[in-house]
């Protein structure tokens, strides 16, 4: 079973952070970063609670903007009726075309090659 409240932030197939959106005894997300000084790290601290605003700010970079010209078609393709960042991330794993960061939810065994948008660039022999 997939747990959407817990996920790993991945760089290719390496875990760079672990996130628990609802840790026991708290309503604030908890993050453990395994990297430092990287512009894609989840939060500035090595580990600790973050605010929901910090989470939303980070998620904003993992989805297409609501003002995108074809956002209605993209939402339809994802099976979504309304723009919802978390709903989009759950469907897309936060994959963007221009970087190698993505989210793997607890219970999944996905690899980078399974979710990458431009597979031909990273895995040319597997098209």
N, C-alpha and C positions, 0 to 999 in steps of 0.2 A: 504494500500500500504506500502511496506517495504522500508524504507529509509536507504540505506547502508552507508550513510555519517554520521549517528549518531548511536551510540550504547552504551549499558551499558556493563561494565565489571562485570561479575558475579562471585561470590564465592558461590557455590550451588545455592540457589535462592535469595541471597542477593546481592544488587548492591554495588560494592566496588569502582566504578568509572563511570563517564559519559564522553564520548568522542564525540566531534563534529569535523569532519575532515575538514569541510569548514564553519566555523562560519562567520556570516555577517561581512563584512568589513576586512576580513583577509584571507590569503591563508595558514596560519599555523594552524595545529590542536590545539584545545583547550580541556584541560582535567580538570575535577574536581575529585579529589580523596576523598573518604569518609573514608579511613583508613590511618594509619601511621605505619611505622616500620614493614611492612609486605613485605616479599621478592617478592611477586607477584604484588605489587601495580604498577600502570601504569607508574607513573613518580615520581621522588623524592619530588616534590613540591605539596602542598595541592591543588592548582589550578593554571592554567595559560596556556600559549601557550607552545607548544613543537615543536621541529624541526621535519622535515620529517625523518631525520636520526634516531631520538629517536623512532619515530613510527615504522620504519622499524626494528630497533633493537628489539623492543618488539614483533612485529609480527613474527620475526624469531623464537622465542621460542614457537609460537602457531601453527607451521606447520612442516611437515616432511622435512628433508633436501633434496635438489636436488640430492645429491650424494647417497641417499638411494637405495639399490639394486633393489627394486621393484617400484621405483618412477613412471616409465612409466605406470605400471598397476594401481597404485593409481590415477594418473592423469586421466587415461581412465575411471576409476570407478566414478570419480567426473564429468566427461563430459568435461574435459579440454584438450586442445591440447598442451599447453606449461606450463612450470613451472612459476607460478605467485603467490606470497605469498598472495596478496589481493584476488585473485580469489579463492584460496584454503580456506582462512578464511571465505569468503562469503558462501562457500558450507558446511564447517565443523563447523562453529561457533567457530573456534579456540580450539576445544575440543582436549585434549590430554589424553592419557590413564593413566598417572601417577599423575594427579592433578584434582582439582575440579573447576578450573577457565575456563570460557567460555564467549563468546560474544553473547548478545541478541540485535539484530538490532531494531531500532525504528519501531514500527508497528507490532512487533511480540509479542506473548503472551506465548512463550515457557517457560518451566520450566526445571530444571536440569534433571529430570527423562526423559524428551523428547529427550535429546541430549547426555546423558552419554554413553560412550563406553562400560563400564563394568556394565551394569544395575544390574546384579545378585549380585554384591558386595554392591551396595547402596540400592537397592530396591528388595530384594530377593523374595518377594511375588508377584511381578508384571511381572514375565517372561512370 
